[in-house]
């Protein structure tokens, strides 16, 4: 039974990856600091089903604490690393860039150093569509220069990709950076539009729409994202950057229509000005992931939203 060390494994995407790893016969060591960016109790709920399993171990640690990480590497000797831990709010990053540099760059460097020292087979790192900024050519391909991110969050993710390349070049590490596009689904992180609007509709609250509602996002079901992560972990590629998206952008107004139909609720709406860090459209060219991983998304947004709503009713909606 090989060991996978996953950072941020108690989070939204991480908890789905943990489930698939355990079901696939791996031993999982989850490193998470349960920070207060959102209610830590939600993360506790995410990992609760795994705590009694012999194939799962929870390590409450911060990726910025290299000494703590080193102790975990020494004790567990992981064969693979899935690095998902990060600060991820693009708008908050504009006001607090130092925190994002500290976690998303310095924390990643700690993992790269330990991956080199302990001769890990393969590391998969979560990057983001935010690295593209407002690149005008669609769909976005990985060969774009990606040097005009609109938020410090996107800048830190691009910097982490570049550091990863240098570790591949100098030390021969296998590293795949996955640029995730607008994941949504069960265990959704609060603050993301699908979660916020689901809550508003089910509780009869006003929906706040950025701009005129025409902005488009390449919403990608979290289960498809988790599948891509496992495929990348099991296929060392030297150094690669891959888009993981749905390739079917949906406008904010179209998303709201899907949510209204699935909940059976009508919305009261209020428009607000767009934030300077918000891109106009995200759209992934996923041909490279199809070619190298044999991956493509399976869950259409109508089904993914139904799953999100069912989960929300069961886990977040008070009687």
N, C-alpha and C positions, 0 to 999 in steps of 0.2 A: 504494500500500500504506500504509494508515493505521497509526500507531503507538499501541499500548496500553501504558501503564505499569502494571504490576501489582506491588503490594507484597505480601510474603509469598508470592511465586510459587513458592518452592521447598518450600513446606509441603504439607500434606495436601490441602486443597481447592484451593489455588493451583496445584499442579502439574496438576490436572485441567483447570482453567480455561486454563492455558497451552497445553495440548495442543489444546483446542477452538479457541482463538484462532488458533494456527498453522494448524490444519487449515482454518480459515475464511478464510485469506488475509491475516491481520493480521501486522504486525511487532510483536514483543513485547520490551519491556524489563522484565526482572524485577529488582526491588529486594528484597534479603533480607539480613539480617545473620547468618544461620546461628547463632543463639544456642544456648546449651547447655541450654535448658529440657528438651530431649531430645537424643539422640545426633545431632550435626550430620551425621554420615556418612549418616544416613537421608535428609536433605534433599539431600545431594550425589547420592545415588542417584536421587532424584526428578527432578533437572534434568539428569542425565547424558545422556539421550537427545536433549536439545535443543541441547547446546553446540556441535555441529558445524553447526547450521543457520544460514544467513545471515539468516533472519528472526527470530533470537533473540539477545538480548544479556543477559548477567548482570551486574548491578551489585551488588557486595557493599557494602551501605551500611545504615545504621540510620535509620529514619524520624524519630528524635529529632534527627538531625544535619541541621538545615535547610540549612546551607551545602552539604553534599554533595548533598542533594536538589535544591537550586537548580541546581547544576552539571549534574545529570542532566536536569532540565527544559530548561535552556538548550540543551543539546546535542541532545536528542531531540525537543523540542517535541511532546509526546504529544497526540493528539486525544481520548483517553479515559483515565480512571484507574479501575482496579479495586483498591480498597483492602481487602486481606485481612489485612495484618500486624497482630498483636495478641498480647498475653499472654492465654491462654485457659483457665487452670485455676481453676475456681470456688473450690475448697478452698484452694489455695495463695494465692489473692487475699485470703483472710481474714487470713492471717498476714503478707502482704507488700503491703498496699494501695498504698503509695507507688510501687512499681514499675509497678503497673497504671495508676495515674494518669499516670505519666510516659510510658509507651508508648501506651496506648489513648486518652488524651485529648490530651496535648501532641504526640505524633506525628501524630495526626489533624489537629490545628490547623495543623501545618506543611504538610500536604498541602492543606488547604483554602485556606490563604494562597497557595500556589503555583498551585493550580488557578485561583484568581481572577486572579492576576498573568499567567498564561500563556494565559488564555482557553480552557480545556479545554471540549470540547463537553458532556461528561457524566461524572459520577463515580458509581461504584457502591461503596457501603461495606458491609462485613460487620458486621451487628449480631447479636443473639442472642436466643433465647427466654428467656434468663436475666433480661431486663428485666422480665418479668411476675411474677417471684417466685412466690408461691403464690396468685395471683389465682384465686378460687374458681369463676368462671364459665367453662364450657367449651363449645365450643372457644374458644381465645383469639382475639380480634379486635384489629386494629391500633388501634382507637379506645379501647381500654382506657387508663387513665391511666398504667399502667406506672411507678408511683412507689414500689413496695415491693420492690425486688430484695433477695434474701437475701445476696448476695455483693458485695464491692466490684467484682468483674468485671462483674456485671450493671449496677452503678451507673455504671461507666465507659462501658459501651456505650450506656446511655441518655443519658448526658451528651454523648457523641459525636453521637448523633442530634439532640440539641437544638442543639448548636453548628452542625451541618450546616444545620438550618433557618434559623438566623440568617444564614448565608452565602447561602442562597437568597434570603431576604427582602431583605437589604441589597445584594447584588451580582448577583442574578438567576441564580445558579448552578443547573444541573440536577444534582440529587443524589437518588439512590434508595438508601435504607437497607434491606438485606435481613436480616430476622431469621431466621437459620438455626436449625433444630431438629434437634439430635442427629445430625449427619452421621456416616456410617460408610462403609467400603469400602476399596478398594485405596489403598495409601500411607497407611493410617490412622495417626493420631498415636498413639504409645505412651502408655499411661496411661488411654486411653478404654476403657470397659467391653467393647465388641465385640472390640477388639484384645487386651486383657488376658485375657479368657475364651477367645478362640481360642488364644492361646499356652498357657494353662494346660491346656486339653483336649488339645492336640496333644503336649504335653510331659508329660502325666500328673501335673500339679500340682493342688493344691487350689483350688477356686473359692471366692472370698470374696464373699458376698452382703450388700448393705446392707439393714438392717432385716429384714423378713420376706419380702422378694422381691415384694411387691405393688406397689411403686413403678413407675409407668409412664412411658415415654419415647416421643416421636414420632420414632422412628428414620427417617432420610431418607437414601436412597442418594446417595453423593457425586456420581455422574454426573448425577443429577437436579438437585442443587444447582448444579453447574457450568453446566448448561443454563439454569437460571433466571438465573444471573449474566450470561451472554452476552446473553440476551433483554433484561434490564434495561439493559445497557450500550448496546444498539442502539436503545433507545426512551426518549429524554429525556422526563421526566414532570414537570418543574418540581421539586417536592419531594414525595417519597412514601416511606412506610414499608410494606414488604410482608413478610408471613409466608411463609417457604419451608420447608414441612414436608410430612409424609406424610399427616396427618389420620387416622392409625390408630395410636393409642398401644398399646404392647406392654409388658407387665409384665416385670420382671427374670426371673421364673421362666419366662415364655413365651419370652423371648429365649434363655435357657439351653436350653430344649427344642429350639428351632430349631437352635442350635449343636451340640447333642448329635446330633441327627438328621443334620446335614450332615457332621459329622466322623466319625460312627459310633463316638463315644466316650461313655462314661458318666462323670459327674463325681462327685468327692468334694467336699462342700460344707461351708462354715462360715459362720454368720451373724455379723454384727458390727453394732453400733449405727449408726444413720444419722448423717451429718454435719449440723451445723446449717445449712449452706449448700445442702443438697440439697432440691430441691422435690419434692413428692409426685407430680406428673404434669405432663407437657408435652403440649399438644394444640393444633395450629394450625388455625385457620380459614383456608383457602387460597383462598376465593372471590375475594378482591381480586386476587391474583396471576393467577388464571385470567382474570379480566375485563380486567386492564390489560396483561398480558404474553402471554396465551394459553398459560400454563404450567400443567402439573400433573404430579405424579410418575408415573413409568412402571414403576419397578422394585420389585416386592414384596419384602418383607424376606427371604423364603426364597431368592430369586434373588440378592439383594444379599449375603446372608451366604455363599452358595456362592462368589461372586466374591471376597469378602474372604478366605475360607479358602484358595482356590486361589492367590491372590496371596501369602498368608502362607507357604504351603508352599514356594513357589518362591523367596521373597525373605528370609524371616526364620527358617526352620526349618533348623537345622544337620543335616547328615547324621548 
